[in-house]
């Protein structure tokens, strides 16, 4: 179906996040890293650079130790320059290697984010209307933007720091144990307390950063709603109310964020305090000769240097832990969307969609959006091939629901919709929708050229068909009024066109796909009388021999329909032609008379 997205039957409410699912939590980071693995070349380069960067750092204190215990102690100052040049070379080499490592990780992170965004978009466009019915737009946009950016920060910078600092820590531990295991044990004596503190903060931070993401989602959702409904906000002088509501949500986000700042600062301060105390303990142990320790000046300097380098990565890791928790909180929500299963059931062995020869039949169809509140009740309806069938009735009668079932946006909760006797559920969905064109009441235009808005798929609909369809429904005048004609780039949602012009473009879009079934859902509701008259003239020719279902806003537009079906509270009450229904003086007659009196 042109312009349609995949859909499904309504589903029970689902958990948005994987909160409390231990099996998922355990594999969350592993699943996140699975987006990095496909970029094998960059990953291999990064894995090679990590030990080189760490090695360049580990050698620097050793050079200082050898210089102090060697030429400086002996007073051979002429040899010191050689050690100075060696140290300078290590510093410069470390800088170059770290730069290369950063570039590689940034490239890998950006490409991984591209893959995640593509996967998310691919998933979103195949989800059901029922999912979008109960999921705010702001929440989806947050998943696609803010949550993805949080993952990008982790993969591009947080991940490189975690791996590099871990390798450096292991290297420092190994070197310190090699130089003097007793001094090494003194240096590590505060680690158990630090590990305990980090473990205590970990659980609190995980919950907190999940709460921050939820608050941020709520804020974005409210902002999105306010922008979409700005006309209503201003028309009813609700600016102050919306501002107060927004500030309340903004303040709630701030409170949660400040809690995170406090926890992160506490963790960082604890690491720095441990570093200072460790250096003090180290010097005390040397001066008091604990465990019979005897150390040269160079060895003490090296140990102080290694201790500072040791707690530097520990401090970095504590800071990166904040990024990790933010990323994991975002990953929970992203993977919840990727794992969303709210879509139409697929036929295990779909049958080809045959050309429509007999017609379409609603066979005892019932439907509800919410269990216990039926919208359609046992509706049986024939739509013969080549006929125009109009659906009329008051708001809530079930007209638009029937249209959604015909396009298989939803499946019936009981009964079946049949195409030449075949249940629509037995067809492959895309194959079915290739034979259907749908014109909704609210026309949606993309930020693209006029021609591409009509074609939607330029590979299937060539320019000549676009122009022929536009000419047929008098939409060619829209192109003539635009500076660049069919190549004119339209604004967001086609805001630079009038409502009538947008509806004409929607008509041209449907007809350009030459559908076997044409569905018009109150498509003339927003078109003025002059434009409607032009369209009616075109439709009389275009609908000849074509199967069409029309929902009529104005009953005067469906007088020539082959069959009119009157719906009331989800049930078929009357069927017949315009003249037959007027002669019965039933529900249709009352509706028609009411509209005629209003028009007069």
SEKEMAR-811159 format. One record per residue (C-alpha): x, y, z; residue in three letters. Coordinates in steps of 0.02 Angstrom, whole numbers. Layout:
% SEKEMAR-811159
((X; Y; Z); ALA)
...
% end
This chain:
% SEKEMAR-811159
((0; 0; 0); UNK)
((72; 167; -49); UNK)
((131; 266; 100); UNK)
((81; 132; 225); UNK)
((177; 54; 366); UNK)
((160; -121; 431); UNK)
((27; -148; 564); UNK)
((-48; -273; 681); UNK)
((-187; -318; 796); UNK)
((-189; -230; 963); UNK)
((-74; -306; 1090); UNK)
((-74; -308; 1278); UNK)
((28; -173; 1363); UNK)
((211; -216; 1374); UNK)
((356; -165; 1483); UNK)
((456; -32; 1397); UNK)
((618; -79; 1481); UNK)
((708; -237; 1533); UNK)
((706; -184; 1713); UNK)
((725; -329; 1831); UNK)
((763; -457; 1697); UNK)
((924; -532; 1761); UNK)
((957; -639; 1609); UNK)
((950; -486; 1496); UNK)
((1048; -376; 1615); UNK)
((1190; -501; 1617); UNK)
((1207; -496; 1428); UNK)
((1167; -312; 1402); UNK)
((1346; -252; 1382); UNK)
((1389; -403; 1276); UNK)
((1244; -366; 1161); UNK)
((1295; -184; 1149); UNK)
((1471; -233; 1100); UNK)
((1402; -347; 965); UNK)
((1378; -190; 860); UNK)
((1566; -158; 870); UNK)
((1622; -333; 818); UNK)
((1571; -317; 633); UNK)
((1701; -180; 609); UNK)
((1844; -305; 620); UNK)
((1979; -198; 540); UNK)
((1956; -53; 660); UNK)
((1935; -172; 806); UNK)
((2099; -260; 764); UNK)
((2189; -93; 750); UNK)
((2120; -40; 919); UNK)
((2171; -203; 1001); UNK)
((2349; -180; 935); UNK)
((2358; 1; 994); UNK)
((2297; -32; 1171); UNK)
((2453; -125; 1232); UNK)
((2569; -6; 1138); UNK)
((2491; 145; 1223); UNK)
((2501; 60; 1393); UNK)
((2681; 5; 1362); UNK)
((2735; 182; 1320); UNK)
((2665; 239; 1487); UNK)
((2736; 95; 1589); UNK)
((2913; 126; 1528); UNK)
((2917; 310; 1580); UNK)
((2938; 282; 1769); UNK)
((3067; 146; 1733); UNK)
((3173; 271; 1635); UNK)
((3164; 394; 1781); UNK)
((3213; 257; 1905); UNK)
((3363; 205; 1801); UNK)
((3418; 386; 1780); UNK)
((3406; 424; 1967); UNK)
((3489; 264; 2026); UNK)
((3619; 272; 1887); UNK)
((3700; 430; 1818); UNK)
((3616; 552; 1937); UNK)
((3671; 453; 2092); UNK)
((3847; 437; 2021); UNK)
((3851; 619; 1969); UNK)
((3877; 573; 1786); UNK)
((3770; 714; 1723); UNK)
((3830; 692; 1543); UNK)
((3733; 528; 1536); UNK)
((3572; 607; 1600); UNK)
((3536; 685; 1430); UNK)
((3523; 513; 1351); UNK)
((3390; 463; 1478); UNK)
((3303; 630; 1451); UNK)
((3293; 600; 1263); UNK)
((3230; 424; 1293); UNK)
((3096; 489; 1411); UNK)
((3047; 624; 1286); UNK)
((3034; 493; 1149); UNK)
((2919; 387; 1257); UNK)
((2809; 538; 1296); UNK)
((2796; 588; 1112); UNK)
((2769; 408; 1058); UNK)
((2632; 389; 1187); UNK)
((2548; 547; 1122); UNK)
((2552; 487; 941); UNK)
((2489; 314; 986); UNK)
((2351; 386; 1095); UNK)
((2297; 500; 952); UNK)
((2289; 353; 832); UNK)
((2193; 252; 961); UNK)
((2067; 393; 985); UNK)
((2039; 411; 797); UNK)
((2014; 224; 774); UNK)
((1890; 214; 918); UNK)
((1794; 366; 857); UNK)
((1778; 290; 684); UNK)
((1722; 125; 757); UNK)
((1599; 211; 873); UNK)
((1521; 317; 737); UNK)
((1500; 168; 621); UNK)
((1424; 66; 761); UNK)
((1302; 208; 795); UNK)
((1256; 214; 611); UNK)
((1216; 28; 620); UNK)
((1111; 50; 778); UNK)
((1014; 197; 703); UNK)
((982; 97; 544); UNK)
((923; -54; 645); UNK)
((809; 56; 749); UNK)
((732; 141; 597); UNK)
((709; -26; 511); UNK)
((618; -89; 665); UNK)
((511; 66; 687); UNK)
((443; 64; 509); UNK)
((386; -116; 530); UNK)
((295; -92; 695); UNK)
((107; -92; 707); UNK)
((-8; 59; 717); UNK)
((-62; -14; 884); UNK)
((115; 16; 948); UNK)
((110; 199; 895); UNK)
((-66; 217; 965); UNK)
((0; 193; 1141); UNK)
((181; 251; 1125); UNK)
((213; 440; 1128); UNK)
((313; 510; 982); UNK)
((433; 593; 1103); UNK)
((479; 426; 1178); UNK)
((522; 353; 1008); UNK)
((622; 508; 960); UNK)
((719; 495; 1124); UNK)
((765; 316; 1082); UNK)
((824; 366; 908); UNK)
((923; 520; 963); UNK)
((965; 543; 1147); UNK)
((985; 359; 1190); UNK)
((1088; 326; 1034); UNK)
((1200; 475; 1076); UNK)
((1229; 403; 1250); UNK)
((1288; 241; 1170); UNK)
((1398; 340; 1050); UNK)
((1485; 427; 1195); UNK)
((1518; 261; 1278); UNK)
((1584; 169; 1125); UNK)
((1684; 316; 1056); UNK)
((1765; 375; 1218); UNK)
((1706; 275; 1367); UNK)
((1749; 105; 1294); UNK)
((1925; 158; 1242); UNK)
((1957; 224; 1417); UNK)
((1891; 67; 1501); UNK)
((1998; -50; 1396); UNK)
((2154; 60; 1396); UNK)
((2145; 95; 1582); UNK)
((2115; -88; 1623); UNK)
((2268; -140; 1521); UNK)
((2370; -2; 1603); UNK)
((2313; -55; 1777); UNK)
((2362; -236; 1746); UNK)
((2530; -178; 1678); UNK)
((2563; -67; 1828); UNK)
((2519; -208; 1949); UNK)
((2637; -325; 1857); UNK)
((2782; -200; 1853); UNK)
((2760; -151; 2036); UNK)
((2758; -334; 2092); UNK)
((2913; -364; 1987); UNK)
((3008; -216; 2060); UNK)
((2965; -251; 2243); UNK)
((2817; -357; 2295); UNK)
((2819; -288; 2473); UNK)
((2803; -107; 2417); UNK)
((2671; -165; 2293); UNK)
((2567; -242; 2433); UNK)
((2578; -81; 2532); UNK)
((2522; 15; 2378); UNK)
((2370; -99; 2356); UNK)
((2316; -111; 2538); UNK)
((2175; 16; 2518); UNK)
((2104; -66; 2363); UNK)
((1981; -180; 2457); UNK)
((1898; -29; 2538); UNK)
((1889; 59; 2370); UNK)
((1815; -94; 2284); UNK)
((1685; -110; 2422); UNK)
((1637; 74; 2402); UNK)
((1621; 58; 2213); UNK)
((1513; -98; 2232); UNK)
((1400; -4; 2354); UNK)
((1380; 142; 2235); UNK)
((1356; 32; 2081); UNK)
((1179; -25; 2120); UNK)
((1121; 149; 2167); UNK)
((1197; 226; 2010); UNK)
((1117; 97; 1895); UNK)
((943; 135; 1962); UNK)
((977; 320; 1962); UNK)
((1033; 331; 1781); UNK)
((882; 229; 1727); UNK)
((774; 356; 1817); UNK)
((866; 498; 1730); UNK)
((830; 421; 1559); UNK)
((647; 402; 1606); UNK)
((636; 583; 1663); UNK)
((721; 640; 1503); UNK)
((599; 538; 1399); UNK)
((451; 616; 1489); UNK)
((522; 790; 1459); UNK)
((549; 759; 1273); UNK)
((376; 683; 1256); UNK)
((294; 835; 1335); UNK)
((397; 953; 1228); UNK)
((346; 859; 1071); UNK)
((162; 864; 1119); UNK)
((171; 1050; 1157); UNK)
((250; 1089; 988); UNK)
((123; 983; 892); UNK)
((-22; 1060; 989); UNK)
((45; 1239; 991); UNK)
((-109; 1308; 902); UNK)
((-222; 1238; 1039); UNK)
((-102; 1298; 1174); UNK)
((-106; 1476; 1109); UNK)
((-290; 1477; 1059); UNK)
((-344; 1429; 1236); UNK)
((-211; 1540; 1320); UNK)
((-129; 1387; 1399); UNK)
((50; 1451; 1384); UNK)
((71; 1476; 1571); UNK)
((0; 1304; 1613); UNK)
((114; 1218; 1487); UNK)
((262; 1317; 1551); UNK)
((227; 1263; 1730); UNK)
((206; 1081; 1677); UNK)
((366; 1087; 1577); UNK)
((462; 1167; 1721); UNK)
((398; 1033; 1840); UNK)
((463; 896; 1726); UNK)
((624; 992; 1697); UNK)
((650; 1012; 1885); UNK)
((618; 826; 1911); UNK)
((753; 787; 1783); UNK)
((871; 910; 1869); UNK)
((844; 828; 2039); UNK)
((886; 656; 1973); UNK)
((1035; 724; 1877); UNK)
((1104; 811; 2031); UNK)
((1092; 647; 2127); UNK)
((1199; 570; 1991); UNK)
((1323; 713; 2003); UNK)
((1336; 687; 2191); UNK)
((1366; 500; 2175); UNK)
((1494; 524; 2035); UNK)
((1584; 659; 2134); UNK)
((1584; 549; 2289); UNK)
((1662; 407; 2192); UNK)
((1794; 520; 2113); UNK)
((1837; 599; 2282); UNK)
((1856; 427; 2361); UNK)
((1979; 375; 2226); UNK)
((2082; 534; 2247); UNK)
((2084; 513; 2436); UNK)
((2142; 333; 2416); UNK)
((2283; 394; 2302); UNK)
((2345; 521; 2429); UNK)
((2337; 398; 2573); UNK)
((2426; 264; 2471); UNK)
((2573; 380; 2433); UNK)
((2581; 426; 2617); UNK)
((2580; 242; 2669); UNK)
((2713; 203; 2539); UNK)
((2831; 336; 2604); UNK)
((2797; 285; 2784); UNK)
((2835; 102; 2743); UNK)
((3002; 151; 2666); UNK)
((3052; 265; 2809); UNK)
((3001; 140; 2944); UNK)
((3072; -8; 2845); UNK)
((2913; -110; 2857); UNK)
((2942; -295; 2818); UNK)
((3127; -256; 2805); UNK)
((3100; -146; 2653); UNK)
((3254; -60; 2586); UNK)
((3229; 45; 2431); UNK)
((3335; 160; 2325); UNK)
((3282; 337; 2289); UNK)
((3246; 290; 2109); UNK)
((3136; 145; 2163); UNK)
((3036; 255; 2282); UNK)
((3011; 386; 2145); UNK)
((2957; 250; 2024); UNK)
((2833; 179; 2150); UNK)
((2760; 350; 2187); UNK)
((2744; 379; 1999); UNK)
((2665; 208; 1971); UNK)
((2546; 236; 2117); UNK)
((2486; 399; 2041); UNK)
((2472; 317; 1872); UNK)
((2377; 173; 1953); UNK)
((2246; 280; 2037); UNK)
((2232; 392; 1884); UNK)
((2152; 251; 1782); UNK)
((2050; 200; 1935); UNK)
((1984; 379; 1943); UNK)
((1953; 375; 1755); UNK)
((1861; 210; 1771); UNK)
((1752; 280; 1909); UNK)
((1708; 425; 1794); UNK)
((1682; 309; 1647); UNK)
((1569; 206; 1757); UNK)
((1447; 351; 1750); UNK)
((1454; 346; 1560); UNK)
((1435; 157; 1565); UNK)
((1280; 167; 1675); UNK)
((1204; 300; 1563); UNK)
((1243; 193; 1411); UNK)
((1169; 36; 1489); UNK)
((1012; 130; 1540); UNK)
((996; 190; 1360); UNK)
((1038; 18; 1291); UNK)
((896; -58; 1393); UNK)
((773; 55; 1305); UNK)
((851; 37; 1133); UNK)
((851; -152; 1141); UNK)
((674; -150; 1209); UNK)
((624; -60; 1049); UNK)
((728; -175; 939); UNK)
((648; -326; 1023); UNK)
((471; -257; 1008); UNK)
((360; -391; 932); UNK)
((202; -292; 904); UNK)
((174; -329; 721); UNK)
((56; -426; 609); UNK)
((69; -615; 616); UNK)
((144; -681; 455); UNK)
((74; -827; 359); UNK)
((196; -973; 369); UNK)
((162; -1015; 185); UNK)
((92; -858; 104); UNK)
((-5; -878; -57); UNK)
((15; -759; -206); UNK)
((-109; -616; -213); UNK)
((-219; -651; -365); UNK)
((-287; -511; -475); UNK)
((-453; -457; -403); UNK)
((-591; -540; -506); UNK)
((-743; -560; -394); UNK)
((-722; -436; -253); UNK)
((-687; -413; -69); UNK)
((-796; -476; 72); UNK)
((-801; -438; 257); UNK)
((-862; -602; 328); UNK)
((-936; -588; 503); UNK)
((-803; -464; 556); UNK)
((-791; -401; 734); UNK)
((-653; -291; 802); UNK)
((-601; -200; 959); UNK)
((-454; -86; 999); UNK)
((-480; -113; 1185); UNK)
((-547; -281; 1247); UNK)
((-727; -263; 1302); UNK)
((-760; -111; 1191); UNK)
((-809; -178; 1019); UNK)
((-797; -58; 873); UNK)
((-869; -176; 742); UNK)
((-998; -311; 778); UNK)
((-1019; -457; 659); UNK)
((-1008; -350; 502); UNK)
((-1038; -438; 336); UNK)
((-1009; -331; 183); UNK)
((-984; -362; -3); UNK)
((-873; -250; -110); UNK)
((-892; -314; -290); UNK)
((-750; -289; -412); UNK)
((-765; -128; -510); UNK)
((-893; -53; -391); UNK)
((-883; 100; -282); UNK)
((-946; 67; -107); UNK)
((-973; 214; 9); UNK)
((-972; 200; 199); UNK)
((-1074; 327; 296); UNK)
((-1122; 348; 477); UNK)
((-1095; 456; 629); UNK)
((-926; 476; 712); UNK)
((-878; 313; 797); UNK)
((-988; 206; 685); UNK)
((-837; 103; 628); UNK)
((-805; 174; 454); UNK)
((-618; 208; 474); UNK)
((-595; 42; 562); UNK)
((-663; -51; 411); UNK)
((-540; 44; 302); UNK)
((-396; -7; 416); UNK)
((-450; -188; 406); UNK)
((-460; -180; 216); UNK)
((-280; -117; 208); UNK)
((-232; -242; 342); UNK)
((-170; -112; 461); UNK)
((-257; -221; 590); UNK)
((-328; -398; 588); UNK)
((-507; -435; 641); UNK)
((-531; -502; 815); UNK)
((-666; -615; 741); UNK)
((-716; -659; 563); UNK)
((-611; -626; 408); UNK)
((-581; -503; 267); UNK)
((-573; -599; 103); UNK)
((-497; -555; -66); UNK)
((-581; -665; -197); UNK)
((-616; -789; -57); UNK)
((-438; -785; 15); UNK)
((-415; -724; 193); UNK)
((-301; -570; 188); UNK)
((-196; -653; 323); UNK)
((-143; -787; 199); UNK)
((-53; -658; 90); UNK)
((120; -583; 108); UNK)
((84; -409; 173); UNK)
((191; -308; 53); UNK)
((121; -403; -96); UNK)
((-56; -362; -38); UNK)
((-21; -178; -13); UNK)
((54; -161; -186); UNK)
((-125; -184; -249); UNK)
((-202; -55; -133); UNK)
((-192; 134; -125); UNK)
((-250; 229; 27); UNK)
((-297; 413; 38); UNK)
((-318; 465; 221); UNK)
((-414; 614; 284); UNK)
((-255; 693; 351); UNK)
((-131; 702; 207); UNK)
((50; 676; 255); UNK)
((186; 746; 143); UNK)
((372; 716; 167); UNK)
((510; 846; 162); UNK)
((551; 798; -17); UNK)
((512; 854; -194); UNK)
((334; 859; -257); UNK)
((373; 721; -383); UNK)
((444; 604; -251); UNK)
((297; 641; -136); UNK)
((180; 578; -272); UNK)
((288; 431; -326); UNK)
((348; 380; -151); UNK)
((449; 244; -237); UNK)
((529; 320; -394); UNK)
((590; 149; -451); UNK)
((410; 86; -464); UNK)
((326; 247; -520); UNK)
((416; 338; -663); UNK)
((399; 527; -689); UNK)
((276; 508; -833); UNK)
((154; 413; -722); UNK)
((173; 546; -588); UNK)
((127; 684; -709); UNK)
((-16; 585; -785); UNK)
((-91; 552; -614); UNK)
((-70; 734; -563); UNK)
((-154; 791; -724); UNK)
((-299; 672; -697); UNK)
((-342; 742; -525); UNK)
((-300; 923; -568); UNK)
((-144; 921; -459); UNK)
((-37; 979; -604); UNK)
((-90; 1156; -559); UNK)
((-2; 1134; -393); UNK)
((161; 1099; -485); UNK)
((134; 1246; -602); UNK)
((118; 1364; -454); UNK)
((283; 1307; -378); UNK)
((446; 1392; -432); UNK)
((530; 1227; -479); UNK)
((374; 1130; -524); UNK)
((383; 945; -485); UNK)
((563; 967; -426); UNK)
((511; 1090; -290); UNK)
((567; 1035; -117); UNK)
((417; 1042; 1); UNK)
((430; 1097; 181); UNK)
((396; 987; 332); UNK)
((226; 901; 310); UNK)
((198; 1007; 156); UNK)
((160; 1163; 259); UNK)
((194; 1273; 108); UNK)
((40; 1201; 20); UNK)
((-141; 1233; 64); UNK)
((-249; 1093; 136); UNK)
((-336; 1073; -31); UNK)
((-172; 1065; -126); UNK)
((-103; 934; -6); UNK)
((-259; 828; -32); UNK)
((-241; 841; -221); UNK)
((-61; 780; -206); UNK)
((-125; 635; -101); UNK)
((-251; 592; -237); UNK)
((-115; 595; -369); UNK)
((-5; 485; -258); UNK)
((-140; 352; -246); UNK)
((-185; 353; -430); UNK)
((-3; 348; -486); UNK)
((10; 174; -410); UNK)
((-137; 113; -516); UNK)
((-215; 12; -373); UNK)
((-342; -128; -389); UNK)
((-424; -65; -230); UNK)
((-435; 121; -197); UNK)
((-478; 176; -20); UNK)
((-529; 355; 18); UNK)
((-551; 392; 203); UNK)
((-651; 555; 205); UNK)
((-526; 617; 78); UNK)
((-630; 768; 24); UNK)
((-666; 828; 200); UNK)
((-536; 968; 196); UNK)
((-560; 1021; 15); UNK)
((-661; 1175; -32); UNK)
((-812; 1163; -145); UNK)
((-725; 1218; -306); UNK)
((-581; 1096; -282); UNK)
((-702; 957; -233); UNK)
((-801; 983; -393); UNK)
((-643; 963; -498); UNK)
((-596; 805; -405); UNK)
((-770; 732; -420); UNK)
((-763; 757; -608); UNK)
((-595; 669; -616); UNK)
((-648; 528; -502); UNK)
((-801; 486; -605); UNK)
((-683; 440; -747); UNK)
((-545; 365; -643); UNK)
((-659; 257; -535); UNK)
((-746; 180; -685); UNK)
((-702; -4; -679); UNK)
((-599; 16; -520); UNK)
((-644; -58; -351); UNK)
((-658; 82; -224); UNK)
((-712; 107; -44); UNK)
((-756; 286; 3); UNK)
((-791; 358; 174); UNK)
((-897; 510; 145); UNK)
((-892; 667; 251); UNK)
((-1020; 753; 143); UNK)
((-1157; 638; 81); UNK)
((-1180; 743; -75); UNK)
((-1014; 674; -140); UNK)
((-1070; 492; -144); UNK)
((-1235; 504; -237); UNK)
((-1164; 406; -384); UNK)
((-1087; 266; -280); UNK)
((-1142; 92; -335); UNK)
((-1182; 48; -155); UNK)
((-1197; 147; 5); UNK)
((-1175; 59; 172); UNK)
((-1245; 144; 326); UNK)
((-1156; 101; 489); UNK)
((-1218; 134; 665); UNK)
((-1122; 85; 823); UNK)
((-1018; -44; 730); UNK)
((-1161; -129; 639); UNK)
((-1227; -120; 460); UNK)
((-1400; -42; 467); UNK)
((-1439; -4; 284); UNK)
((-1369; -38; 110); UNK)
((-1424; 21; -60); UNK)
((-1404; 160; -187); UNK)
((-1431; 343; -145); UNK)
((-1607; 341; -217); UNK)
((-1654; 176; -133); UNK)
((-1597; 234; 38); UNK)
((-1688; 400; 24); UNK)
((-1846; 307; -25); UNK)
((-1836; 201; 134); UNK)
((-1835; 358; 242); UNK)
((-1721; 272; 368); UNK)
((-1557; 321; 449); UNK)
((-1475; 377; 285); UNK)
((-1625; 486; 245); UNK)
((-1610; 570; 416); UNK)
((-1423; 601; 393); UNK)
((-1447; 669; 217); UNK)
((-1590; 784; 269); UNK)
((-1489; 848; 417); UNK)
((-1340; 892; 305); UNK)
((-1454; 972; 176); UNK)
((-1533; 1083; 309); UNK)
((-1361; 1132; 376); UNK)
((-1302; 1173; 199); UNK)
((-1457; 1279; 171); UNK)
% end
